[in-house]
Amino acid sequence: MLKKINRISREVEIKEVLKDGRYLHDEFWMRKWINLPPRPAGEASLFDKRDTVRKFLVIVSKKVAKLAVDRNRMKRLAYEVIRKNLEKLPEGIRMVLVIKKPYEKIGNEIISGL
């Protein structure tokens, strides 16, 4: 499972990504992401780690899978791929991944194209 620090949990962050993020879609999922710009040198803040932490959210609707067990499995598979490839992704990225179709072979395609 992805660490809590790497998961988007605040509604403000979700809305920011969905409103202003870059868009890339496939037959099986839709991705929106933002790369946060680095903070100017010398500017101190309580949230200095904000620029370097990579955060993700995976959404699977009931239209895709009626059973919660199936939705949770797809989320776990997606989070595991993200966790294994976390260091390859740019610092400060915020990504919302919406799974559109049931897909058991979730792989590195999730992070390709970023």
Backbone bond lengths (Angstrom), bond angles and torsions (degrees), N, CA, C in turn:
res aa  C-N    CA-C-N  psi(-1)  N-CA   C-N-CA  omega(-1)  CA-C   N-CA-C  phi
1 M - - - 1.451 - - 1.521 109.54 -
2 L 1.270 115.64 147.51 1.453 122.98 178.72 1.525 109.84 -72.11
3 K 1.325 117.24 139.32 1.464 120.74 179.90 1.520 110.31 -62.49
4 K 1.331 115.41 152.99 1.456 120.79 -177.95 1.524 111.83 -59.85
5 I 1.316 117.46 -35.70 1.463 121.17 -179.52 1.524 111.38 -64.17
6 N 1.325 117.66 -22.72 1.465 122.33 -178.53 1.531 113.20 -98.17
7 R 1.321 117.23 9.96 1.463 120.34 178.72 1.529 110.20 -111.00
8 I 1.306 116.33 136.87 1.465 120.82 174.91 1.518 106.95 -76.93
9 S 1.324 116.59 125.57 1.453 119.07 -178.10 1.529 112.65 -127.19
10 R 1.320 117.04 -20.82 1.457 119.62 -177.66 1.516 110.73 -88.88
11 E 1.312 116.15 138.08 1.458 121.98 -178.84 1.534 111.58 -61.72
12 V 1.329 116.56 -32.79 1.464 121.13 179.29 1.525 110.10 -61.76
13 E 1.327 117.23 -43.76 1.469 121.09 179.42 1.524 111.28 -64.93
14 I 1.327 116.45 -40.91 1.465 120.94 179.87 1.529 110.10 -62.07
15 K 1.320 116.41 -47.21 1.467 120.32 -179.91 1.518 111.62 -63.67
16 E 1.320 116.98 -38.35 1.464 121.06 178.99 1.527 111.08 -61.30
17 V 1.324 116.27 -45.20 1.465 120.59 -179.76 1.524 110.71 -67.26
18 L 1.317 117.41 -45.75 1.461 120.33 -177.79 1.531 111.85 -67.52
19 K 1.319 117.87 -30.99 1.463 121.04 -178.98 1.528 112.19 -79.90
20 D 1.325 116.74 -47.78 1.461 120.85 -170.57 1.520 114.68 -108.21
21 G 1.319 118.17 -1.31 1.454 120.51 -172.49 1.515 114.74 -76.91
22 R 1.335 114.75 158.63 1.469 121.46 173.07 1.522 107.65 -74.88
23 Y 1.322 116.60 151.36 1.455 122.37 -170.83 1.520 110.49 -120.17
24 L 1.326 115.95 134.08 1.456 121.78 175.20 1.526 106.76 -145.95
25 H 1.320 116.90 128.43 1.463 118.52 -178.39 1.515 110.83 -130.22
26 D 1.317 113.25 163.74 1.450 123.13 -177.97 1.527 105.97 -142.18
27 E 1.292 116.20 -178.89 1.462 120.17 177.19 1.520 110.96 -65.21
28 F 1.328 116.90 -32.51 1.452 120.85 -172.66 1.527 114.75 -101.88
29 W 1.319 119.47 -22.73 1.465 120.52 -179.11 1.513 111.90 -153.02
30 M 1.336 113.51 166.73 1.451 122.67 176.10 1.526 106.49 -126.05
31 R 1.329 116.12 135.09 1.468 120.45 179.38 1.513 109.02 -122.01
32 K 1.321 115.40 136.90 1.458 122.06 170.61 1.511 105.84 -128.59
33 W 1.345 116.37 135.50 1.446 118.31 -179.38 1.518 111.15 -148.43
34 I 1.319 113.65 158.77 1.457 123.15 176.49 1.519 107.19 -132.09
35 N 1.318 116.99 137.92 1.464 121.79 169.30 1.513 106.58 -102.97
36 L 1.320 117.23 115.43 1.456 120.86 -179.74 1.517 110.04 -69.47
37 P 1.327 117.52 135.99 1.463 119.51 177.97 1.525 110.09 -71.06
38 P 1.325 117.90 147.36 1.458 119.76 178.59 1.526 110.85 -65.42
39 R 1.312 115.79 146.72 1.458 121.75 179.60 1.527 109.20 -72.25
40 P 1.331 118.86 138.94 1.467 121.04 178.99 1.527 111.66 -57.72
41 A 1.319 116.47 144.75 1.465 121.54 -178.91 1.519 110.03 -61.45
42 G 1.313 116.15 138.67 1.448 121.57 178.19 1.518 113.77 89.65
43 E 1.313 118.27 -13.41 1.459 120.86 178.99 1.523 108.63 -86.87
44 A 1.322 116.12 112.64 1.460 121.44 -177.40 1.522 109.92 -94.22
45 S 1.299 115.04 149.62 1.454 120.47 178.75 1.513 109.34 -156.69
46 L 1.306 115.51 160.31 1.464 119.80 174.32 1.519 110.61 -69.14
47 F 1.320 116.63 -20.05 1.456 121.94 -174.63 1.518 111.55 -108.79
48 D 1.316 118.33 43.75 1.458 121.31 -179.23 1.524 112.35 -61.52
49 K 1.325 117.43 -31.15 1.463 120.25 -179.98 1.524 111.67 -73.05
50 R 1.301 118.14 -11.83 1.462 122.22 -177.84 1.522 111.60 -56.21
51 D 1.318 116.73 -34.94 1.460 120.65 -176.42 1.520 113.54 -73.80
52 T 1.322 117.65 -25.12 1.458 119.89 -172.64 1.522 113.76 -105.91
53 V 1.318 118.62 -17.19 1.464 121.23 -177.34 1.522 109.85 -77.65
54 R 1.324 115.98 133.12 1.463 122.18 177.00 1.526 107.35 -95.03
55 K 1.343 117.83 129.21 1.466 121.31 -176.84 1.525 110.63 -127.87
56 F 1.344 114.70 144.78 1.458 121.13 -175.33 1.522 110.91 -140.48
57 L 1.328 115.05 155.50 1.450 122.59 174.21 1.520 107.42 -142.72
58 V 1.320 117.35 134.26 1.464 122.50 177.34 1.522 107.72 -115.68
59 I 1.333 115.95 129.58 1.461 122.36 -179.00 1.516 108.90 -120.56
60 V 1.331 115.95 131.64 1.465 122.30 173.78 1.521 106.48 -131.72
61 S 1.328 117.07 119.48 1.463 119.75 -176.92 1.526 111.35 -85.91
62 K 1.314 114.96 168.75 1.462 120.66 177.95 1.527 111.97 -69.61
63 K 1.322 117.45 -19.45 1.468 120.26 176.06 1.522 110.62 -66.89
64 V 1.324 116.54 -30.83 1.459 121.70 -178.22 1.522 110.58 -78.14
65 A 1.329 116.80 -47.19 1.466 121.55 -178.50 1.524 108.19 -143.45
66 K 1.297 116.41 121.46 1.465 120.49 -176.78 1.528 112.51 -69.14
67 L 1.341 116.17 -37.29 1.462 119.54 -176.79 1.529 111.08 -86.31
68 A 1.320 115.28 135.62 1.466 120.74 178.75 1.526 111.14 -60.56
69 V 1.316 116.65 -32.27 1.461 120.89 178.90 1.528 110.71 -59.69
70 D 1.325 115.86 -43.62 1.468 120.56 -179.97 1.528 111.66 -69.33
71 R 1.335 116.96 -41.98 1.463 120.16 178.32 1.528 110.62 -62.39
72 N 1.317 116.46 -43.89 1.463 120.09 -179.54 1.528 111.67 -65.64
73 R 1.321 117.56 -35.92 1.463 120.44 178.13 1.532 110.90 -63.58
74 M 1.334 116.27 -43.84 1.464 119.52 178.47 1.528 110.95 -62.75
75 K 1.333 116.53 -39.66 1.467 120.02 177.69 1.523 110.97 -64.18
76 R 1.330 116.73 -43.90 1.469 120.10 -179.86 1.521 111.26 -61.83
77 L 1.332 117.07 -42.76 1.462 120.39 178.52 1.531 111.13 -61.93
78 A 1.317 116.65 -43.40 1.471 120.38 -179.91 1.527 110.78 -66.06
79 Y 1.326 117.57 -44.50 1.464 120.56 179.30 1.527 111.65 -63.37
80 E 1.316 117.18 -34.02 1.471 120.52 179.45 1.529 111.00 -67.63
81 V 1.324 117.08 -41.43 1.470 120.30 177.01 1.521 109.68 -62.97
82 I 1.325 116.83 -42.94 1.460 120.67 178.66 1.524 110.20 -62.84
83 R 1.325 117.30 -44.36 1.467 121.41 -178.84 1.527 111.55 -60.11
84 K 1.321 116.80 -43.11 1.462 120.72 -178.74 1.526 112.67 -67.82
85 N 1.325 117.37 -27.65 1.459 121.81 -176.87 1.522 112.94 -110.23
86 L 1.304 117.63 18.75 1.458 122.48 -174.22 1.526 112.74 -59.45
87 E 1.311 117.37 -41.15 1.466 120.73 -177.09 1.526 112.96 -71.45
88 K 1.327 117.98 -19.07 1.460 121.61 179.47 1.528 112.16 -79.34
89 L 1.326 116.46 -18.37 1.460 121.49 -177.09 1.518 110.79 -84.93
90 P 1.336 117.44 152.05 1.466 120.07 -178.63 1.530 111.97 -66.25
91 E 1.332 115.34 148.85 1.464 120.12 178.04 1.518 109.39 -66.81
92 G 1.321 116.39 143.93 1.455 121.76 176.53 1.512 114.91 81.31
93 I 1.318 118.68 9.25 1.465 120.90 -179.07 1.531 110.07 -75.87
94 R 1.316 115.02 141.61 1.461 122.95 171.87 1.521 105.62 -123.69
95 M 1.340 117.82 122.79 1.459 120.65 -176.92 1.525 111.04 -131.85
96 V 1.327 115.14 136.20 1.460 122.42 171.59 1.523 105.91 -113.65
97 L 1.315 116.15 122.65 1.460 122.94 -179.68 1.526 107.83 -111.76
98 V 1.328 116.87 119.79 1.459 122.11 179.04 1.522 107.42 -109.49
99 I 1.320 116.35 116.23 1.468 120.93 179.08 1.523 108.17 -83.51
100 K 1.352 116.72 125.82 1.465 122.41 -173.90 1.524 113.86 -99.86
101 K 1.340 117.28 -23.66 1.464 121.04 -179.42 1.514 109.17 -138.33
102 P 1.343 117.30 151.10 1.467 118.61 175.88 1.523 109.66 -59.90
103 Y 1.305 115.58 131.48 1.456 119.89 -174.46 1.507 109.47 -149.72
104 E 1.316 117.69 110.83 1.462 122.59 -177.39 1.526 113.05 -83.98
105 K 1.321 117.41 -23.28 1.466 120.36 -175.19 1.524 110.74 -101.08
106 I 1.319 116.24 52.25 1.459 120.35 178.30 1.510 107.61 -68.01
107 G 1.319 115.90 125.56 1.463 119.62 -176.36 1.506 112.47 -137.57
108 N 1.304 115.28 -155.34 1.461 121.86 -175.27 1.520 113.62 -66.82
109 E 1.324 118.77 -5.48 1.454 121.20 177.53 1.525 110.84 -62.64
110 I 1.329 116.13 -24.01 1.465 120.85 179.85 1.514 110.60 -58.96
111 I 1.310 117.36 -42.92 1.461 120.08 -173.71 1.528 112.59 -97.86
112 S 1.317 118.38 -5.08 1.457 119.35 179.54 1.524 109.95 -72.56
113 G 1.294 116.45 148.66 1.452 121.35 177.90 1.502 114.72 87.93
114 L 1.310 119.24 8.90 1.477 121.11 179.99 1.498 110.71 -96.20
